[in-house]
């Protein structure tokens, strides 16, 4: 496995105590995220390393992120006896053997993941054989290549010693087997993607990883803001810690808190073809910072049969020894979802607002990965909702539970209803959620990030160019990672 970038040097940071405030679920950083537009350049650069903002050498002298877009142009041979399959003796994954599967998958990525996380000076994505997606340079910070995801407050993690709101930032890598699909879809230039179902499908044994790091959103309290992160691996990012889109970034500390690993494995998981696994940081585990990254759980299906409280999940396994903070953000009825993943949101159902409702999971979100070539967008949103052509692509509701284009809640079908279960149906990666769309084989980066960025950059409109040239500070806020609407409160306001 591989990854890219490097980091070095840590500055001394002052400490302060921020009074725990808002119980909001998440907040975003770039209000225009759902309508990302071209920067007006006549030469779009799909392989840009970063957003153009570089840290001064007086603040940071270590390596910077270098995008690895030299994807393999030939399919790799099949992987013989994958260790995760060996761990469960070639059987299908289930709740009894899922922990052995998860541990084997973790061990498989460990050599490169440990270097990426703990020894950035030695990290070389090209040598490691891991690759990046195109078209995200405009939202990547320069040091680690992460882009903004969400923001959370103390109210979401009660009893965990969280003393500040924090932002999350993510970074994805594809191994060589997975990266061949990047080549199939994007070609060598990434300017004219061949958007076909076959090109978006990943080879058996493909592995994709995502690191999620958490950073204090309080400028006065950059470190020591959460007991759960005590001893976690620090990363330096070049960001505006408050989340304000127009503020000047600075070198800022963050902690590696979550590491997702997904693998294409139709033998172990024939209903969906994938197994999703999430590692989370646990300060109580002995060893180094990588040893402390333990499985939160694994998911290989959407458990469509579990629709009522008390019904067991048979396609999700949750580690009962996972740290408390990591279990407070599980998805609908306890389905797998990590603390970065935004599986709890404010929704409006039949005129009633439900705050912090579990309405998603890892696989239900990723099963929406599709692209409508004629409309140049995703037909359905990542979370249960009512689709619409106008931005943000789904219907918003106000605090009275009624549809309102300026609302802060997702107008949602009722949990367990037929409309809701559209998101919790098992389907293969060749099957789109909506007819007329091209299935993207569970790759939400394809459909929710890279393709929208490509389309906006190569087909700019005068209105879009004007918005990008002079971005407005919108009253409406959205999670960068899921696109969910968020309350207008907190440090990023």
ABEGO torsion letter per residue (X at the ends): XBBBEBBBEBBBBBBBBBBBBBABABBBABAAAAABBBAGBABBBAABABAGBBBBAAABABBBBBBBABBBABBBBBBBGBAAAAAAGGBBBBAAAAAAAAAAAAAAAAAAAAAAAABAAABBAAAAGBBBBBGAAAABBAAAGBBBBBBBBAAABBGAGBABBBBBBBBBBBBAAAAAAAAAAAEAAGABBBBBAAAABBBBGBBBBBBBBBBBABAABABGABAAABGBBBBBBBBBAAGBAABBBBBBBBBBABBBBBBBBAAABAAAGBBBBBBBBBAABBEBAAAABBBAEBBABAGAABABBGBBBAABBBBAABBAAAAAABBBGGBBBBAAAGABBBBBBGGBBBBGBBABBAAAAAAABBBBAAAGBBABBABBBBBBABOAGBBBBBAAGBBBAABABBBBBBBGBAAAAAAABBBBAABBABBGBBBAGGBAAAAAAAAAAAAAAABBBAAAAAAAABBBBBABBBBAAAGBBBBBBEAAX
